[in-house]
Amino acid sequence: MKTKSAKAKGRRLQQWVADRIALATGLESGKDKMIASREMGQAGTDVRLVGDAAKRFPFSIECKCQETWSVHKWIKQAKSNMFLGMPWLVFCKRNNEKPVVIMDADEFIMIAAGFIRSQGQL
């Protein structure tokens, strides 16, 4: 695959993630908005969250759209781009498959426990 095509695939995943976060938070996504896909090659998280967006969706996001998965390498990259106090998420996708999320297990348990408590089940 050509570099240009690979970058386009990655960009589409980043935009998909930004749009889904916007839908979930009730905010807009796009250039100059609180939720935006970072341009390819820039340092930092792949989806930029500022202001209310970061408060409503407090995660540092890395996106990977690849056929060959190097999960631990991606996690290391997500951790290196992480904002203080914001857990990392890695959105991963392969061709013809739905995206999945990888996150720290302890963070997941804390989020799940908070959800269960909010439902009055604990």
C-alpha positions as CSV (number, residue, x, y, z in Angstrom):
1,M,0.0,0.0,0.0
2,K,1.2,3.5,-0.9
3,T,2.0,5.8,2.0
4,K,-0.6,8.3,0.8
5,S,-3.3,5.6,0.9
6,A,-2.2,4.4,4.3
7,K,-2.4,7.9,5.7
8,A,-5.8,8.4,4.2
9,K,-7.0,5.2,6.0
10,G,-5.6,6.5,9.2
11,R,-7.2,10.0,8.7
12,R,-10.6,8.4,8.1
13,L,-10.4,6.5,11.3
14,Q,-9.4,9.6,13.3
15,Q,-12.3,11.5,11.8
16,W,-14.7,8.7,12.5
17,V,-13.5,8.6,16.2
18,A,-13.8,12.4,16.4
19,D,-17.4,12.3,15.0
20,R,-18.5,9.6,17.4
21,I,-17.1,11.5,20.4
22,A,-18.9,14.6,19.2
23,L,-22.2,12.6,18.9
24,A,-21.7,11.2,22.4
25,T,-20.9,14.5,24.0
26,G,-23.3,16.7,22.1
27,L,-20.4,18.9,20.8
28,E,-19.3,19.6,17.3
29,S,-16.2,18.1,15.7
30,G,-14.1,19.5,12.9
31,K,-11.4,22.0,12.2
32,D,-11.3,24.8,14.9
33,K,-13.8,22.9,17.1
34,M,-13.3,21.5,20.5
35,I,-13.1,18.0,19.0
36,A,-10.8,17.6,15.9
37,S,-8.8,15.0,14.1
38,R,-5.2,16.0,14.3
39,E,-3.4,16.4,11.0
40,M,-1.2,13.5,10.0
41,G,2.4,13.8,11.1
42,Q,1.7,16.2,14.0
43,A,2.9,15.3,17.5
44,G,0.4,14.5,20.2
45,T,-2.9,12.6,20.4
46,D,-4.7,11.6,17.2
47,V,-7.9,13.3,18.3
48,R,-7.6,16.7,19.9
49,L,-10.0,17.4,22.7
50,V,-10.1,20.8,24.4
51,G,-12.3,22.6,26.9
52,D,-15.7,21.0,27.5
53,A,-14.8,18.2,25.1
54,A,-11.9,17.1,27.4
55,K,-14.1,17.4,30.4
56,R,-16.9,15.3,28.8
57,F,-14.6,12.7,27.2
58,P,-11.4,12.7,29.4
59,F,-9.2,10.3,27.4
60,S,-6.0,10.6,25.3
61,I,-6.6,9.0,22.0
62,E,-4.4,7.1,19.6
63,C,-5.8,5.7,16.3
64,K,-4.4,2.8,14.3
65,C,-5.8,1.5,11.0
66,Q,-3.6,-1.4,10.1
67,E,-3.7,-5.0,9.0
68,T,-0.8,-6.1,11.1
69,W,-1.3,-5.2,14.8
70,S,1.5,-4.2,17.1
71,V,-0.6,-3.7,20.2
72,H,2.1,-3.1,22.8
73,K,3.9,-0.7,20.5
74,W,0.7,1.2,20.1
75,I,0.1,1.3,23.8
76,K,3.6,2.7,24.4
77,Q,2.9,5.4,21.8
78,A,-0.5,6.2,23.4
79,K,1.2,6.5,26.8
80,S,3.9,8.8,25.5
81,N,1.2,11.1,24.1
82,M,-1.0,11.0,27.2
83,F,-2.2,14.1,28.9
84,L,-1.8,14.2,32.7
85,G,-4.9,12.8,34.4
86,M,-6.4,11.5,31.1
87,P,-6.2,7.7,30.6
88,W,-5.2,6.5,27.1
89,L,-7.3,4.7,24.6
90,V,-6.2,3.1,21.3
91,F,-8.8,2.8,18.6
92,C,-7.8,0.0,16.2
93,K,-9.3,-1.0,12.9
94,R,-8.6,-3.5,10.1
95,N,-10.0,-3.6,6.6
96,N,-13.7,-4.7,6.6
97,E,-13.9,-4.9,10.4
98,K,-15.4,-2.6,12.9
99,P,-13.1,-0.5,15.1
100,V,-12.3,-1.8,18.6
101,V,-10.8,0.0,21.6
102,I,-7.8,-1.1,23.8
103,M,-7.4,0.5,27.2
104,D,-5.8,-0.2,30.6
105,A,-7.7,-2.9,32.4
106,D,-7.6,-1.1,35.8
107,E,-9.1,2.0,34.1
108,F,-11.8,-0.1,32.5
109,I,-12.7,-1.7,35.8
110,M,-13.0,1.7,37.5
111,I,-15.2,3.0,34.6
112,A,-17.4,-0.1,34.7
113,A,-17.8,0.1,38.5
114,G,-18.8,3.8,38.2
115,F,-21.4,2.8,35.6
116,I,-22.8,0.0,37.7
117,R,-23.0,2.3,40.7
118,S,-24.8,5.0,38.7
119,Q,-27.4,2.3,37.7
120,G,-28.0,1.5,41.4
121,Q,-26.7,-2.0,41.1
122,L,-23.9,-1.8,43.7
